[in-house]
């Protein structure tokens, strides 16, 4: 489970993508097979890109291959960059 580490802890933030979906966060599915065909991208590289960028709170699940963003603008920026 990955989550935003550069922002202060908020007690009401979800700890999983499933919890984020229940709270109405924006969930983005990632197809690494499609991404690896275009460029050499790993899951860790995606997490680092999000953590270093101007994104707000987020959580990710490698098992589900999904990222959940609190802000819709962050989800759109991720889709434009990596989809």
Buried (B, 14 or more C-beta within 10 A) or exposed (E): EBBBEEBEEEEEBBEBBBEBBEEEBBBBEBEBEEBEEEEEBEBEEBBEBBBEEEBEBBBBBBEBBBBBBBBEEBBBBBBEEBE
